[in-house]
Amino acid sequence: MRYKIHSFRRYGEPKLKKPKILSGIQQAFSVDYIPGKCRCQVFIHKEDVWIKHRDYFSEVYKPTMEELGRPLNYFVEKHLGKNGPQRFIYDDAWGAVVLRNEAWIVIEGLLAEVRNNKFPLDIVRKIREQQERFHEFEKYELVSTEMERFWERLVAELLRELGGENLGT
């Protein structure tokens, strides 16, 4: 099993295109990254699992000194160039502006690991460790994070799907 980033975009860069290898392949399912806020599409090609991650290590916009204390509607207008839907953004609402990064991730051989009845948390650990090495994070830096929980949900969904043998392209 091998963790790879196929393509990556930072906030403000052009949108990612679906990899050519997935041409004609339908989405198998989707998995919550942050429940209620971000779902990621999952595709299966042979024994590889492809994920379009819609919030990949996104950063929070840090306001300048002049912007400190401004309400969210100021930042919506600044970054989107328009007024946002007023039912979600109020003059007195405070929060963070997320500069969303996206990535196409492929985990080669993941389906084989799941089919071979490897212990699910061992699979999650292998993915997390490879991701930490890939991004040069400290060992265990992603333990008990949204990212690790995302991998747990992905593996659990693969197990559910395999129970009915719906996968396989």
N, C-alpha and C positions, 0 to 999 in steps of 0.2 A: 504494500500500500504506500502511495506517495502523494503528498500534498503539494499542489502547484497553483500559482496565480497565472491564469491564462492572459488576462488583461485587467487593467486598473485605470480608474479615472478619479482625479481630485475634483472637488467642487469648482465649477466654472469651466472645466474642460468639456469637449464634445462628448455626447452620450455614447455608451458602449454599444457595439453591435453584437448580435448573437453570433457565436463562433460558427464558422462554416461547417465544422464537423457535426454540428447539431441541426444542420439544415434538414427540414422535413421531420424532425423529431419533436413530438408534442411534450409539453410539460408533464412530468409524472405526478407531481404534487407540489405543495408549497409548505414552508416551515416558518413559524414565527421566529424572528430574531429577538425583537422586543415585542412581547404580546400586546396586541391592540395598536401598535405603532408601525411595525415594519415586518413584512412577510417576504421571504426569499423564494424565488422559483427554483425548482429542482428538476433536472433532466437526467435521464439515464442513457448512456451509450456503451453498449457491451458491458464490461465490468466496472466502468468508470462512472462516477457521480459528478455531475456538473451543477454548480450553484451560481445563480446570479444574486450576489449579495448586495442589497440596496442601501446598506449603511455600514460600510466596511471601514472601521476605525475612523469614523468621521470626527471632525474637530468642532468645537464650539467657537463661534465668532467672539473675539475679544474686542470690545469697544475701545475706541480711542479715549483719551482724557476728556475731550469735548463731548463725547457721546455718553459718558457715564451718567446714569440716572434717567436716560431717555426711555419712554415706553416702547413696547413691542411694535406698535403700528409705525413708528419712525423707522425701525429696521426693515420691516416688510416693504415699505415704500422705497427705502434705500437700495435693498438687494433685488427686489422684484420690479422696481420702477412703477409700481402701482399700489393703490390701496388694496389691502387684503379683504377677505370677507369679514365684515364687521361682526358677524355672530361669533367669530373665533378670536378676533383681535380687538381689544378695547384700549382706549387711551390710557387707562390706568393699569393695564395688565403687564406683569413683569415675568420674564422668563429668559430662556436662552435661544439663540439662533444657531441651528445646527447646519454646518457646511458639509453636506452629505457627499461622501466618497462612495464609489461603487466598484465592484470587482466581479469578474468571472473567475470562479475557483473550480479546479478539477481535482478530485481525489481519485487517483488511478488505483484500480483494484479494490475499491471499497466494497463493492457488491460481493466480491469473492470472500472477503473477510466476514461479511454478514452471513452469507450462505454457508460458510464453514463453521457456523455456530461459535464464533469467537465470543468471549464474554463482552457484552456491549460497552461496559465502562473501560475495558482494556482498549477497545477500538477508539473510544472518545479520547482516552489518554494519548494514544499514538498520534491522532490527528492534532491534538493540542500541542504536544511536544514538537511535532514537525512545524506547526505554525509558529511557535515561539522561536525555533531555530531560524526559520525562513526570515522572520522580521527582526532577528537579533534581539529578542526580548530576554529578560532574565528567566532562568528556569523557574517554573511554577507561577510566572507572572499572570497567566490567564486562568489560573485555578479559581473557581467560584466566581467567574465573571459571566456577563451576558453571553460572551462568545462561547465559553465552555458549555453553558446551558443550551445554546443553539446547537452545538454538535450533539449533545445528548438527545435533543428533540429530533434531529435529523436521523440519527441511528435508530431511535425508537420508531420513527415513521417508516424507515426502510424495513425494519422487522415486521411491522404491521402489514405493509404492502407485500412482502415476501410470503406472509402467511397465506395470502390468496394467490400468490405467484402472478401478480398483475404486472410485474416489471419484466424488462427484457426487450431490448431493441436491437 
